[in-house]
Amino acid sequence: MEAIGLLALECLVYGVVIAAGSFAVALLRKYNLQEEVITLVAAAEMVFIGEGKGKEKKEWVLAQLVKKFPFLNKKKLDAIIERFVYQITNKRGQV
């Protein structure tokens, strides 16, 4: 009976460790994705100079993100880019 209790406790500890590790990996991936979007949007601003090039910039950033994060779908990446660009343009107007 005591062995079963210890085995159950061991399984519980392993479960907690695995869950915490999965959370940490997900958090690191999210942070890495956000940093990559920031870097690529800034790079696109330098590469595609001039008015009316927003679509080209977005397509370039999306293509770069798809290469780096092939496990994410394009719609999700597109939404992340849109949200980031929206935040930038709104902050610009407030400064």
N, C-alpha and C positions, 0 to 999 in steps of 0.2 A: 504494500500500500504506500509506503514511504517513497519507494522508487517511482511510482506513478506520479506522485506529487512533485518530486524533483524534476521529472521529465516534463510535466506540464509547465512548471515554472521556467524551465530552460527554453521551452518552445515560446512562451510568452516573451521572454527577454529577447530571443532572436527576432520575433515578430516586431517588437518595438524598435530594435536596432535597424531592421530592414526598412521599416516605415520612415524612420528618421533619415536614413540614408537616401531614400527615394525623394523625400521632401527637399533635402539639401541639393540633390542633383537637379531637380526641377527648378529650384530657386536660382542656381548657377546658370542654367540654360536660359532662363528668362532674362537675367541680368545681362548675359552675353548677347542675346538677341537685341535688347534695347540699346546697348552700346554700339552694336554693329549698325543698327538703323541710324543712330545719331551720326556715326562716322560716314556712312554712305550718303546720307542726305547732304551733309556738309561737303563731301567730295563732289557730288553732283552739282551743287551750287557753283563750285569752282570750274568744273569741266564744261558745263552747258551755260555759257554766259549769254545774256540777252533776254529780252522779253518774249513771252509766249513759248517758252521751252519746258513748261511744267510737265507736259505729257512725256517728253523724251527723258526728262530727269527721273520721273516716276518709273518708267519702263526699265531704265538702266538700273536703278536701285532695286527694283523687284527682281530683275535677272540676277543681280549679284547675290541677293538674299536666297534665291532659289538654289543657286550653286552651293552656298554655304550651309543652308538649312533645308536639304531636300525632303526631310521628313515632315515639314509643315506644308500645308496646302497654300496655293497662291491667294485664295480669297482672304485667308487669315493674315498673310503677310501684307496684302494690299491694304487691309483695314488698319494694320499697325502703322504702315507708312502714312496713310491718310490722317490718322490720329496725331502722329508726331508732327507732321507738317502743319496741321491745324493749330496745334499748341504753339509752334514757333511763330506762325503768322499772327496769332492773337497776342502773344507776348510782345511782338515787335510793335504792334499798334498801341500797347499800353505804356511803353517806355518813353 
